[in-house]
Amino acid sequence: MSKAIIQIDGNNFYASCEQMIDPSIKGKGLVILSNNDGCIIARSSEARKMGIPMGTPYFKLKKKLKQLNIAVRSSNYELYGDISNRLMQLLRKNCEELEIYSIDEAFGTMKRPKDKCLYQWSSNLRSLVYQNIGIPISIGIGETKVLSKISNHIAKKIERNSGIFDISIIENKDYYLNQIEVDKVWGVGKKMSIWLKGRGINNARELRDMPSNQINRKYGVVGIRIQNELKGKLCIPVKEISSAKKEICVSRSFAYPIDTLEELNQAICKYVLIASAKLRRNNQLLSAIKIFTTTNINSKDFYKSEATIQLNIPTSNSKVILEQSLKLTRKIFKPYRKLIKAGVILHKLQGNQYKQIPIFDERSIQEKFRHKTLDNIIDNINKRNKSDTLSWGSSTIKKEWEPRREKLSYLKTTKIERIPSVFAN
């Protein structure tokens, strides 16, 4: 009980970011749409209470949303990423250790005071985040990651908890564990939950108390870890350094189907440049590239294709990646096919601290140095301004078939001219 695991989660994160930057929609129903304004991927708590379901295509609910006066926003990942970075920096300053788990979630550790109670610390942290960033968070506290996730779920579910719950200092833990369905337990996937329910295990308490040999025979160490974490035995520690990415994927759906090689080349070039910039930010190199595209799955002449190339020398250079990607694009393109989506995946990533160079080819070394300098200049200019301030000519795509973002908020936190203005008489 000397050290607690803290799970911190941004409430309705995408919706909260939009409400933070635009106070006119604060406290009102709000939904966020996926790429191309397709489906509902996030909702404010007010929209949830109005019965707006997740994952439903926007066009099916367009009329209902208007009748209920629910605001609609296109997904603004630049905004969400910036707010996430600010949130994680603030959490890192107030936790002993911090592991960033996703864009709106993190695990932390804190030593418990003499009275074992972390409610005051949690309350202060919630106030600090709201004061500095403007979004609400929930805090779950437990002896393990699994228990802290359950605590966070309870903190959100029960209003009187004020967004904070510590299951470790509760005498009757079983009362709360009985309320958590087994498929809501962190680490329990769909197949495992079906298997457990088939054996009468329906909630977290029953999973904790079931015979260990049964779950061990079926799921081995993975199942035993989950069960032991429910018992309060720490098996999955907090890791301050996130593991390096194994691949980088950038893909988009088009506003309307495209059917020419020129258009597909332009799209792939744009996605490659986004992916290669991410690669360099992560201080990584790639050894393989995959390009893919597809038509509508429901079309009569459904077409899906992909191609991969292995590189002899790992690289992060945009020029090299572009050249190889365009070769692959020509392989997968088929005339008269109405393509609705394309993307690039950078595979076999490794750190750039041990970059291989050809020691007997001085001209090649000089060329690679020039390419690296060019990439650094482009990255720095785009970082200071916006992501596409400076780019390659081949990536200039037609605006009309870029993904639709008709409901995109004009307001931003990354550009000074987009910060809201407040006028006082």
C-alpha positions in Angstrom: 0.0 0.0 0.0 3.1 2.3 0.1 2.9 3.1 -3.7 -0.3 3.5 -5.6 -1.0 3.1 -9.4 -2.9 6.1 -10.8 -4.9 5.9 -14.0 -5.7 9.3 -15.5 -8.1 9.7 -18.4 -9.4 12.8 -20.2 -13.3 12.7 -20.1 -14.8 12.6 -23.6 -11.5 13.9 -24.7 -12.2 15.0 -28.3 -15.4 16.6 -27.3 -13.8 18.3 -24.3 -11.0 19.7 -26.5 -13.6 21.2 -28.9 -15.6 22.7 -25.9 -12.5 24.1 -24.3 -11.6 26.0 -27.5 -15.1 27.1 -28.2 -17.1 28.0 -25.1 -20.3 28.5 -27.1 -20.8 24.7 -27.2 -19.8 24.1 -23.6 -22.4 22.1 -21.7 -24.3 21.3 -24.9 -24.7 18.2 -27.0 -21.7 17.7 -29.3 -20.5 14.9 -31.6 -17.2 14.5 -33.5 -17.1 12.9 -36.9 -14.4 10.5 -38.3 -12.2 11.2 -41.4 -14.3 12.3 -44.4 -17.1 13.3 -42.0 -18.3 9.7 -42.1 -19.3 8.3 -38.7 -19.7 9.6 -35.1 -16.5 8.7 -33.2 -16.9 10.8 -30.1 -19.7 12.5 -28.1 -20.0 14.9 -25.2 -21.7 13.6 -22.1 -24.8 15.7 -23.0 -25.0 13.9 -26.4 -24.7 10.5 -24.7 -27.7 11.3 -22.4 -29.7 12.3 -25.5 -29.2 8.7 -26.8 -26.8 9.5 -29.7 -25.0 6.2 -30.6 -21.3 5.8 -31.4 -20.2 4.6 -34.8 -23.4 5.6 -36.6 -23.0 7.2 -40.1 -23.5 10.9 -39.9 -26.0 11.1 -42.8 -28.4 8.8 -40.9 -28.5 11.0 -37.8 -28.1 14.4 -39.5 -31.8 15.3 -39.2 -32.0 14.1 -35.6 -28.9 16.0 -34.6 -30.4 19.2 -36.0 -33.7 18.7 -34.2 -31.9 18.2 -30.9 -29.7 21.2 -31.5 -26.5 19.1 -31.2 -23.3 20.7 -32.5 -21.3 18.7 -35.0 -17.5 19.0 -35.5 -15.1 17.3 -38.0 -12.2 15.6 -36.2 -9.4 18.1 -35.6 -6.4 15.9 -34.7 -3.9 18.8 -34.7 -5.9 20.3 -31.8 -6.3 17.0 -30.0 -2.6 16.2 -30.3 -1.6 19.6 -28.9 -3.9 19.4 -25.9 -2.7 15.8 -25.3 0.9 17.0 -25.2 0.1 19.8 -22.7 -1.9 17.4 -20.5 1.0 14.8 -20.4 3.6 17.4 -19.6 1.4 18.6 -16.7 0.8 15.1 -15.4 4.6 14.3 -15.7 5.3 17.2 -13.3 2.8 16.0 -10.7 3.4 12.2 -10.8 6.5 10.3 -9.6 6.4 8.2 -12.7 4.3 8.5 -15.8 3.5 6.1 -18.7 1.6 7.6 -21.6 -0.8 4.9 -22.7 -2.8 6.8 -25.4 -3.7 10.3 -26.6 -5.9 10.8 -23.5 -4.8 8.2 -21.0 -1.7 7.7 -18.8 -0.7 5.6 -15.8 1.3 7.1 -13.0 2.6 6.2 -9.5 2.4 8.1 -6.3 3.6 7.3 -2.7 0.7 7.2 -0.3 0.8 9.6 2.7 0.6 8.2 6.3 -3.2 8.1 6.2 -3.1 6.2 2.8 -5.6 8.7 1.3 -4.8 10.3 -2.1 -8.1 12.1 -2.6 -6.8 15.5 -1.8 -3.8 15.1 -4.2 -6.2 13.8 -6.9 -8.6 16.7 -6.3 -5.8 19.2 -6.6 -4.6 17.6 -9.8 -8.1 17.7 -11.4 -8.3 21.4 -10.5 -4.8 22.1 -11.8 -5.6 20.4 -15.2 -8.9 22.2 -15.6 -7.4 25.5 -14.7 -4.4 25.2 -17.0 -5.8 23.2 -19.9 -9.6 23.5 -19.6 -10.6 19.8 -19.8 -12.0 17.5 -17.1 -10.2 14.3 -16.1 -11.0 11.2 -14.1 -8.6 9.6 -11.7 -8.7 5.9 -10.8 -6.4 4.7 -8.0 -5.5 1.1 -7.1 -2.6 -1.3 -6.2 -2.3 -2.4 -9.9 -3.0 -1.2 -13.4 -6.1 -3.4 -13.8 -7.6 -2.2 -10.5 -6.8 1.5 -11.3 -8.6 1.1 -14.7 -11.6 -0.3 -12.8 -11.4 2.6 -10.3 -11.4 5.1 -13.2 -14.5 3.4 -14.7 -16.3 3.7 -11.3 -15.1 7.4 -10.9 -16.8 8.3 -14.1 -19.9 6.2 -13.5 -20.8 7.4 -10.0 -21.3 11.2 -10.0 -20.9 11.6 -6.2 -17.2 10.4 -6.6 -16.5 13.7 -8.4 -14.2 12.0 -10.9 -12.0 10.3 -8.3 -12.1 6.8 -6.9 -9.6 4.7 -4.9 -10.6 1.0 -4.7 -7.6 0.2 -2.5 -8.9 1.9 0.6 -12.5 0.5 0.2 -13.4 -2.2 2.6 -16.0 -3.9 0.5 -14.1 -4.2 -2.9 -16.4 -7.1 -4.0 -19.4 -4.8 -4.2 -17.7 -2.7 -6.9 -16.0 -5.6 -8.7 -19.4 -7.3 -9.0 -20.6 -4.3 -11.0 -17.7 -4.5 -13.6 -18.7 -6.9 -16.4 -15.8 -9.2 -17.3 -15.5 -7.8 -20.9 -14.8 -4.4 -19.3 -11.8 -5.6 -17.4 -8.6 -4.2 -18.9 -6.8 -6.9 -20.9 -9.8 -9.1 -21.4 -10.5 -9.3 -25.1 -13.6 -10.4 -27.0 -12.6 -14.1 -27.3 -11.5 -14.3 -23.7 -14.7 -12.7 -22.5 -16.8 -15.2 -24.5 -14.8 -18.1 -23.1 -15.2 -16.8 -19.5 -18.9 -16.2 -19.8 -19.3 -19.7 -21.2 -17.9 -20.9 -17.8 -20.2 -18.6 -15.8 -17.6 -15.9 -15.2 -19.5 -12.7 -15.8 -17.8 -10.0 -13.7 -14.4 -8.9 -12.3 -15.0 -10.5 -8.9 -15.7 -13.9 -10.4 -12.7 -13.7 -12.7 -10.5 -12.9 -9.6 -11.8 -15.9 -7.7 -12.0 -18.5 -10.4 -9.5 -21.4 -10.2 -6.2 -20.3 -11.6 -5.4 -23.6 -13.3 -8.4 -23.1 -15.6 -7.4 -19.7 -16.9 -3.7 -20.8 -17.0 -4.5 -23.8 -19.2 -6.3 -21.6 -21.7 -4.5 -18.2 -21.6 -1.2 -19.0 -19.8 0.7 -16.1 -18.3 -1.5 -13.4 -19.9 -4.6 -14.7 -18.1 -2.8 -15.2 -14.8 -1.4 -11.7 -14.9 -4.9 -10.2 -15.2 -6.2 -12.4 -12.4 -3.3 -11.6 -10.1 -3.7 -7.8 -10.8 -7.4 -8.2 -9.7 -6.1 -9.7 -6.5 -3.8 -6.7 -5.9 -0.6 -8.3 -7.0 1.4 -5.9 -9.3 2.3 -7.8 -12.5 2.3 -5.0 -15.1 4.5 -2.2 -13.8 4.4 1.4 -15.0 7.0 2.0 -17.7 8.2 5.6 -18.0 9.7 5.2 -21.4 7.2 4.1 -24.1 8.4 1.3 -26.4 9.5 2.4 -29.8 6.9 2.3 -32.6 7.0 -0.9 -34.7 5.3 0.7 -37.7 3.9 4.0 -38.9 0.7 4.0 -41.0 -0.9 7.0 -42.7 -4.1 6.5 -44.7 -7.1 8.5 -45.8 -10.5 8.1 -47.4 -11.1 10.4 -50.4 -14.0 12.8 -50.6 -15.0 11.0 -53.9 -13.6 8.0 -55.8 -10.4 8.6 -57.9 -9.4 6.6 -60.9 -6.2 8.0 -62.4 -2.6 7.1 -61.6 -1.7 10.9 -61.3 -4.3 11.4 -58.5 -3.1 8.2 -56.6 0.5 9.3 -56.9 -0.3 12.7 -55.4 -2.2 11.1 -52.5 0.6 8.6 -51.8 3.2 11.3 -51.9 1.3 13.4 -49.4 0.9 10.4 -47.0 4.6 9.4 -47.4 5.7 12.9 -46.4 3.5 12.8 -43.3 4.8 9.4 -42.3 8.5 10.2 -43.0 8.2 13.3 -40.8 6.8 11.2 -38.0 9.6 8.7 -38.5 12.3 11.5 -38.1 10.5 12.9 -35.0 10.7 9.4 -33.5 14.5 9.2 -34.3 13.8 6.1 -36.4 14.7 4.5 -39.7 12.7 2.2 -41.9 13.7 -0.9 -43.8 10.4 -1.7 -45.6 7.5 0.2 -47.2 4.0 -1.0 -48.0 1.5 0.9 -50.2 -2.1 -0.1 -50.4 -5.4 1.0 -51.9 -9.0 -0.2 -52.2 -12.3 0.5 -53.8 -15.7 0.4 -52.0 -16.1 -3.0 -50.5 -19.8 -3.1 -51.6 -19.0 -2.4 -55.3 -19.5 -5.1 -57.9 -15.9 -4.8 -59.1 -14.3 -4.6 -55.7 -10.6 -4.2 -55.9 -7.9 -4.2 -53.2 -4.2 -4.3 -53.7 -0.9 -3.7 -51.8 2.8 -4.0 -52.5 5.9 -4.0 -50.3 9.5 -3.3 -50.9 12.5 -4.1 -48.7 15.4 -1.5 -48.5 19.0 -2.6 -48.3 20.0 0.4 -46.2 17.6 1.7 -43.5 16.6 5.4 -44.1 14.4 8.2 -43.0 15.0 10.4 -46.1 11.8 11.6 -47.8 13.3 11.6 -51.3 14.3 7.9 -51.1 11.0 6.9 -49.5 9.0 8.9 -52.2 10.9 7.2 -55.0 10.3 3.7 -53.7 6.7 4.4 -52.9 5.9 5.7 -56.4 7.4 2.5 -57.8 4.9 0.5 -55.6 2.0 2.8 -56.6 2.5 1.9 -60.3 2.4 -1.8 -59.3 -0.9 -1.6 -57.4 -2.8 0.9 -59.7 -5.4 -0.6 -62.0 -7.3 1.6 -64.6 -11.0 2.3 -64.3 -11.2 1.3 -60.7 -12.9 3.8 -58.4 -10.5 4.0 -55.5 -11.9 5.4 -52.2 -8.9 5.0 -49.9 -5.1 4.7 -50.0 -2.3 4.6 -47.5 1.3 3.9 -46.7 2.9 1.8 -43.9 6.5 2.1 -42.9 7.7 -1.3 -41.6 10.7 -2.7 -39.8 11.6 0.4 -37.9 14.8 0.8 -35.9 16.6 3.6 -34.0 18.8 6.0 -36.0 21.7 6.0 -33.5 23.4 3.2 -35.4 22.8 4.3 -39.0 24.6 2.3 -41.7 26.5 4.3 -44.3 28.5 3.2 -47.4 32.1 3.9 -46.2 33.7 3.5 -49.7 31.4 5.8 -51.6 32.2 9.4 -50.8 29.7 10.8 -53.3 26.9 8.8 -51.8 27.9 10.1 -48.3 27.8 13.7 -49.5 24.4 13.2 -51.2 22.9 11.6 -48.0 24.2 14.6 -46.0 22.4 17.0 -48.4 19.2 15.0 -48.2 19.4 15.0 -44.4 20.0 18.8 -44.4 17.0 19.3 -46.7 14.7 17.1 -44.5 15.8 19.0 -41.4 15.1 22.4 -43.0 11.6 21.3 -44.2 10.8 19.7 -40.8 11.9 22.9 -38.8 9.9 25.3 -41.1 6.8 23.1 -40.8 7.2 22.8 -37.1 7.4 26.6 -36.6 4.5 27.3 -38.9 2.1 24.5 -39.9 2.6 21.0 -41.2 2.3 21.8 -44.9 4.0 25.2 -45.1 6.9 23.7 -47.2 6.5 20.4 -49.1 7.4 18.6 -52.3 5.6 19.5 -55.5 4.5 15.9 -56.1 2.4 16.0 -53.0 0.1 18.9 -54.1 -3.2 17.2 -54.3 -6.6 18.4 -55.6 -8.5 20.1 -52.8 -11.8 18.8 -54.0 -11.0 15.1 -53.3 -9.2 15.6 -50.0 -11.1 14.1 -47.1 -14.2 16.2 -46.2 -13.9 18.3 -43.1 -16.8 20.6 -43.5 -17.5 20.9 -39.8 -13.9 21.7 -38.8 -13.5 24.2 -36.0 -11.7 27.3 -37.2 -10.2 27.8 -33.7 -6.8 26.3 -32.8 -4.2 26.3 -30.0 -1.2 26.0 -32.4 -1.6 29.3 -34.3 -1.7 32.6 -32.5 -4.1 34.1 -35.1 -6.6 31.3 -34.4 -6.7 31.8 -30.6 -10.2 33.2 -29.6 -10.5 36.9 -29.0 -12.3 38.3 -26.0 -13.7 41.8 -26.1 -14.6 43.8 -23.0 -16.6 47.0 -22.9 
